[in-house]
Every structure is written in structure tokens, then in C-alpha cells.
Amino acid sequence: MNKPLDFSHANRRDFIKTTGSATAASVLAGVALPRVHAAVDDTTQIAVVGAGGRGTGAADNALSVPENIARNRLVAMADVSTAKMDNSYKALKRRHKDKVDVPAERRYIGFDGHAKAMEHLNRGDVVIFTTPCAFRWVHFQRAIEKGLNVFMEKPVCPDGPTARRMLDLNEEAKKKNLKVGVGLMCRHSRARGELFNRIKDGEMGEINLLRAYRLHGPVASCYSLPPKKNESELLYQIRRFHSFIWASGGSFSDYFIHNIDECCWMKDDWPVKAQAAGGRHFRGEYVDQNFDAYTVEYTFADGAKLYMHGRTMPGCYGDFASYAHGSKGLGIISMRGHAPAPCKIFKGQSMKDDVAWAYPGRESNPYQDEWNDLMTAIREDTPFNEVERGVMASVVTAAGRFAAHTGQEVTIDQVLNHDHDLSPNSDKLTMDSPAPLQMNPDGKYPVPQPGIIKDREYLEIDADEA
């Protein structure tokens, strides 16, 4: 019963692999849609910025959109890692063949690669942003200037200053009627959508408690040993971005955002404050900034609670699920990963009670559905902009992380309006730049010290003094 469960494989790529293209198609796939894209050959060109696993997965979804919705072609790629670029290109070319037209001269390596890749797109084409979120505002700004539609991965910001910057930029995106998707694919889950509708119709009564769990063993991407020989500190931290708060918000923001967002969706509200506990226990020689365990209590304006429990420790009980408790019953939001979602409503507060409703059959792939929905909006020119929700989900998640790392109760507004920019020079970095975060003299990185450092998550070592 207490055997740890390994959920590290429950990602976009494996879900695509196991469901296949037939089951991945959206319920909209059979609907003939008008062609309104400006391209002469009626093809939407795609560029991907960030060619790691998420970039490859997002590009795969883009190229898997049914052709009666959109004809997509990948024409440019950018990353700071040649190895990731090569692996991504080979995988996409092998899977999609004629839909991948990215010769070597359109595969850009470097921090300016995003701008170079976007030069191959026309207004109305789509650019994918899957780099660490510290760079999201930099890339989004360029896409808006070019008049490009965007798909960006979550989280969209690691801190208050970048959150506000993203919201300001999005006002410009809305003025240009750009369509922007954010990779919180659970919002496109058909099963969760039906559960949400039933909650809104009162089938569960008042939602007063939500519970979310991501408990599993150590995940390699969150636990880092020192850099490889001859690897620059900056490129090392970007390669291991889950390990560094400046780059991604750390493992808490990068991984727990899905559970937090889907719970807030079911509540149809955002919490107003958070208090939390967490600590580092299973470290060995690892040098990253993450805690091994987090427990966060979020409070909504009406007093309802959301509890988020996260742990990455070996030999412990495992769980990966989200639940909603209403005055009339219990609802399963997700279980054993993000997708597919076995959504149900029970007549009592236990899963041993009678089932009042269950989503019929196996839902379609929400990773694919979010792309089908985005491309449908582009083709039909209907409103589609998920940035504000993506920012709020990122800020609410960051509030839980901040509360755990400082040991303080914090409001969502405090985090949104906080002045600590974790990476103020993201738009100025080059391949030769020092990393925004430097090691301590003992060969470790600054880590959160709850109750000691109360107004920010850690104190940086100045690059000039390191």
C-alpha cells in the first residue's frame, strides 16, 4: 500500500505515444471550418523556441492537428543546446516527414535564436515558446511585434515583476487580436469540463475543500549535481531549469501548477492567500534550490480551502491526484496523473459511496485538444487568449512556493506586486553571460531559509563577488 508510485513518466510525450493520433483528435476534428489564414498555400507555418522535451511535444501536437482544422508546417527552430535541437529535429522529422521543413540554416543556436526563427513566419503564423519561463516575456514581446499567434508553456512567469510585464504585453496582443494558448492543458480536458459544468449546476453543492497531491520519488530534472566539464554555468542552469528558482520557479511552480490550476477551475475562483511548510531532507550531493516536501494551504475569499501536497522523496507513499469536496458529495478531478481524467461525482465524501455521475468512456487527449482548440480559433477568428489565466495560475502557484520558502503567510496580491525580479536581465543574456545565480563558496547554491529570509526566497551571490 505504501509502495512509492513512479509518475515521472506521465508527460505529454508518453500520453501521445499511448493514445495515438486517432484518439488524440478533438471532438471538433470532424467539423469543416472556414479557411481564413492569409498564407497563399493555406498552410500555417510554425516555429518552436525551446527544443527540449516540451518543445518537441508541443510541436508534435501542432503537426498532429487534423487537416480539416489546419494544415501546419514546422519551418524554424531555436534553442541554446545543439544536442537538444538535433534530437528534437530528428524525432519530429521521423514522425511527421513532409510537415517538417527545417534545414540546418533554419535551426538557430543562441539566445537571439528566438528572433531569428520568428523571421521565417508571417503575420498570423504560430510560434511555440517552451523555454524556461524566465524568458517568456522576452519571446512574447517579439511575437507581438511580429503579429504572431502564440502557444506558450506553463508557468508563464516565476515572479511578480514578470507577471505584471506579461499582463502589460498581453494588452498589446489583444489589441492585435492575436490568439494565445497557454499549456495548462487540463482546462481543455473534456472530462474536467463536464465535471465543472455539473459543479456549476449545483450537483455537488458548495465547494468548501479541494485537495491536490503530487507525491513521488526524486525526479531527475529537479535534482542536480554540478555542471558537466566545460559546460558554462548559465547553460547548465538552463539545462537543469527545474532546479533553479530564477529560471522556472523551481519544481514547485513547474510541476504543481497543473493541480493547483485545475482545482481553482473547479472552485471557479482564485485564492486570496497562502501559508505553507516545506523542507530539504533528501539531498545527498545535490546542489539545487528545491525543497523535497511542500504542503500549502490556500484560502479563498469565502473561507474555502485548497491543500496542495508535494513530495519528491524515495520510499514514501505516492499519489498524483486532485479532488473537490462539496456539501453534496466528492468529485474526482484527476487521478494517477494529468490525463486521461477519470472524473466522477460520489454521493458522499468517500469514494466508497455510490457514484452519482462518471464521465463516459475514455476522454480524448487534452494535450492535443488544446492545440485543436487554438487552431480552430485562429481559423475561425474567434476570441482565444489564455494569458491572464496563465499569469494568475502562475502567480497563485508562486504564492504557495513563496510561503513555503519564507515561512510567512502571503496574499496573492503581495506576490503579484512584489518587487523581486528573479532574472532582471533575461533579455540581455548571451552565450557568454554569467548565470543570474552564482554558487556559494562551498559549491552549493543559495537555498530558501524559512523564518530567516522572510521577504524573498533566497539571497543571491553577486556574480562580481563569486
N, C-alpha and C positions, 0 to 999 in steps of 0.2 A: 504493500500500500504506500510505503514511503519511498519507493524507488524513484530516483530523480528522472524526470522526463526531459528528453532532448528535443527542444523546439527550435534549435538554431537553424534547422533546415527549412522552416516554414516561411519561405520568402517568395517573392514574385516569380523568380525563375523556376523554382520547383513546382509552384502551382500551375504555371503554364505547361510545364513538362507533363504533369499528371493529368491535366484536364484535356489538353489537345485543343486544336483550333475550332473544332465543331462545337464543343460545349462552351468554349470561351466566347462565342458570339453573343452579342447583346440581344435582348428581346426586340430591339429596334432593327436588327440586321436585315429582316425581310421587308422593310419598308422602303419603297423607292423615294429618294429625296432629290429635290431640285439641285442642279449644279449652279453655284453662284461664285465659285472661285475664279479669280482673274487670270490664272495661268492659261496660256494658249492651248496646251495639250490636256487641260483639265486635270493636271496632277499637282498635288500639294507636295512641295519639297520640304524635307525635314533635315534639321541639323541637330546633333547631340553634343552637348558640352558637359563633359564628365563621363568618361567611357569605362567606368568600373561596372560592377555587377548591376547596380540600379540603372545606370545609363543604358547598358545592354538590354536589361529587361524592359525599360520604357520604350526603347527603340523597337524592340521585338513586338510590343503591343501596338505601337504606331503602325508598323508594317503589317500587322495582322488584322487591322480594321477591314471589315468586309468591303469589297469594291463597290457595292451598291450604296455604301455610305461615303466612301472616299477612296481615291487612288493616291496612295502615299509612296514617296520615294526618298530614301536617305541619300543625301548628296554631300554632306560635310560632317567632320567630327573634330573634337578638340579635347585635349587632356594635358596634364603635366607629366604623365608617365607613358613612355613609349611601349612598355610591356603591356599595360592595360589597354592601350589603343590597339595594339596588334591583336591581342586576344579577342577584344570586342569585335573588331572588324571581321576577323576570321569566322567567329561564331555567327554573326549576322549575315555574312555573305553565304555561309553554308546553309543557313535556314531559309533565306529569302532570295538569294540569287539575283534575279533581274531587278529586284526592288532596291538593291544596294549598289549605288553608283558613286563610290568614294575612292578615286585613285589616290596614290600616295601624296600627290601635291595638294589634296584637299583634306589631309589628316594633319592637324596642327598640334604641335607640342609647345607649351609655354603658357604663361599667364595672359598673354594677349590673344591666345588661340580662339577664345570665345568671339571676339570681334571679327577675326579673320573668317571663321566658319560662317558667321551670320552674313558676311558679304556675298555669299553664294545664294542667299534667299531673297525672294521678292516679297513685297508687302502682301500680307495675307497668308504667307507660309508659316511654318511652325518650328520653333526652336525648343529643345528639351534641355532643362537645367537640372543636372543630378550631381553637381559638385557638392562639397560640404557647404552648409548654409551660410557660412561667413561670407561667401562670395555671391549669395543670391541677389542682393540689391545691386551689385555691380553689373551683373549679367542682365538683370531685369531692366535696368536703366538703358542699356544699349538696345535691347529688344524693342523697347518703347520708341526709341529714336528711329529705329528701322521700320516700325509699323508691323511687327511680327506678333502672331499669336504664340502663346507660351504654354508649355507644360513644365511645372517645376515640382521637384520632390519636396517632401516634408523633412524636417521642420523648415520654415521659410526664414527664420531669424533666431539667433541664440540669446538675444538680449533686448532691452528697451529701446536703445538708440536705433538699432537696425529695424526693429518693429515699426517704429514711427517713420523711418525712412521708407520702408516698404509701403506703408499706407499712403504716404505722400506721393510716391511714384505711381501707385495704383490709381490715384485720381487722374493722372495723365493718361494711363492706359484706358480708363473708362471713357475719357473724352474722345479717344481714338477708336472706341468700340472694339478694342482688342479682346479676344477670348482667352481666358487664362484658367488653366486647370491646375489644381494642387493635389499632390499624390496621397491624399487621405482617402484611399480607395474604398474604405468601409462605408463612406457616405453614398457610394454608388452600388452598394450591395442591395439586391432586390429583396432578399430576406429581411435584412435590417430595416429597409424602407417600409415593408409591410408591418413589421413589429412597431415601428414608430407611429404609423397611421393608427394602429389599434390602441396604442397608448394615448394618442391624441383624442381618440373616440371614447376614452374613458374605460376601456376594458380592464385596465389594471388599477384603476382608481388614482389616487395621488401618489406620485413617485417621491418617496421620502428617503430612500437609501440606494446607493449604487456601489457595487464592489468590482474592482478590477485587479487581475493578477498576471504578472509575468515572472514566474519563478522557474529557473532552470540552472544548469551548471554554467561554468565560465564560458563566455563567448569569446572566441579568439580575437575578434575585432575590437573588443573592449579592454583587452589585457595586453599590454605592450612591454616587450623587452627593448633595450636600447637600439639605436639605429644600426642598419647594416653598414659594413665597411664602405667608405667612400660615398655614403648617402648623406645628402645635406640635411640639416636639422629641419628646415622648412618642408622639404619634400617628404621626409619621414613623418612629420606630424600630419601632413595632408593624407598620406597613405594610411595612417592609423587614426583617422579623424574621429572615430568614436571615442578615442582615449583622451581627447583634449577638448576642454570646455569652449575655448575660443573658436574652434573650428565648427563644432556641431552642437554645442550644448551638452556634450558628453553622452554617455549611453542612456541616461535618463531621458533627455529630450529626444534623442534619435529613435529610441525603441518604444518608450512608453506612450508617446503621443497618440498612437492609434487607439489604445484602450481608453485613454482619457477623452479623446475626441468623440468616440462612439458613445460613451456614457453621457457626455454633455449633450449630444444629439438627442438621446432618449429623454433626457430631462428637459430638452428644448430651452436650455439656458446655459450661461457660463457662471462658474462660481465666483464669489467675491473675495475670498481669502483662502489661505492655506497655512497649515502648520505641519511639521514633519520631523521625522527622525531617520537617521541613517549612519552608516559607518563602514570603515575599511577593516576587513578581517582576514580575507584570503588573498594575500598579496605576494608572498614569496619574493621573487626578484623583479616583479612587475613595477614599472615606473610611471604608469599613467595617473590620471587625476580622478578616476571614478570611485564611488563607493561600491561596496559589494551588496549592500542591502539598503532599501529605501521603503519607508512607509509614510504616506502622505494622507492627511485628512483635508479635503476641500469642503468648504461650506458655501451653500447657495444662499441667495437673499432671503428665501423663505425658511431657512434653517435646515433644509435637507443636506445630506452628506454624501460625498463620494470618497471612498477609500481606495487608494492605489497602492498595491503591494508589489515591490520588485526585488528580485534577489538573483545573483549570479554566483552561487556557491555550490561546490560538489557535495554529493551525498545527502542532499536535503530534499524534502517533499517538493514536487513540481506541479505547476498549474499554469495555464495560459488561457484566461477566460475573462468575460465581463458579464455582470448580472445587474438587473434592475429589480428593486422591491417596491411594489405599490401596495396601497391599502387593500386591494382586492386579490393580490397574487404576486408571483415571482415570474420574471421574464429572463430567458437566456438571450443575451445579445451576441455572444460568441463563445466558442469552446475549442480547446486544443488548437489554437492558432487563429489567424485572421480570416481565413477562407478555406472552405465554404463555411457559412454561418448556420448552425442548426437552431435557428430561432424558434422559441416556444414560449407559451404562457401557461403557467400552472395555476390551479385554483387556490392554492395555499402558498406558504412561504418555503416549501420544500420541494425538491424535485421528485420526491416520493408521492406527492399529491397528484390528483387527477390532472390530465392535460386538457386545458381549455381550448388551445389552438397550437398548431405546429405548421411551419412553412412546408408546403407540399414538395416532395422530391428534393433534388439537389440543385441549388441555385447556380446560375451562370457565374463566370469568373469576374469578380469585381475589378480586378486589375485591368481586364480587357474592357469591361463595361465603362470605366471612367474614360477610356480613350474613344470608345464608340460614341459616348455622350458628347465629348468635346468636339469631335469631328462633325457630328450631327449639327451642333450649334454653329460651327463655322460654315457649314454648307447651307444651312437654313437662315443664317444671320439672326439667330435668336440670342437673348442675353445669356452670357456664361462667364462669370468671373468669380473665382473662389478665393481670391487673395485675402479679403477681410476675414473670412472664416479661417483661412490658413494661418493668418497672423494671430488671431485670437487663440486658436488651438495651440500655437507655438508659445504664446505668452503665458497661457494658463499652465501649460506643461513646465515652462521655465520657472513659474512661481513655485511649483512643488519642489523643483530641484533647488531653487534658491533658499526656500525654507529649510530644507534638509541640510544644505551646505553651510548655512549661517546659524541654524538653531533658533531662528526667530519666526514669529507669526508675521506673515506679509499679506498685503492685499494685492489683488490683480492690478489695480491702478498704480500701486507703488512700483511694481515690476515694469509695467508698461512705460512709466515715466522716469525710471531710474536712469542715472547719467553715466553708468559704467559701460562703455563700449569695449567689448572683449577683443575686438580686432579693428581698431580705427583706421588702419591703413590697408585694408583689403584691396582697395582699388589701385594701390601703388606697388604691390608686391611683384617681384621679378624672380627668375630662376636663381639669382644670386643673392636675394634678400635674406637677412636673418629672420628666424622664425619669430612670430609675435610673442611666443612664450619661450623662456630660456630655462635650462636646468639649474637647480641649486648646486652649490659646490660639491655636495655629496653624491651627485649623479642622479638625483631624483628631481621630479618637477614639483612646484608648489601645489599643495592639495588643500581642499577646504578644511577649516578648523572651526566647527560649530561652537558658538559661545565665545570664541576668541576673536575671530574675524567676523564681525556681525553685519557690516554694511556692504560687503561684496563677497564673492565666493573664494577668492584667494588673492594673495598679494604677488604681483608679477615681479620677476627678476629683470631689471633693466638690461637690455642687450649690450649696452656700452659697459656695464659693470660685470657682466658674466664672464 
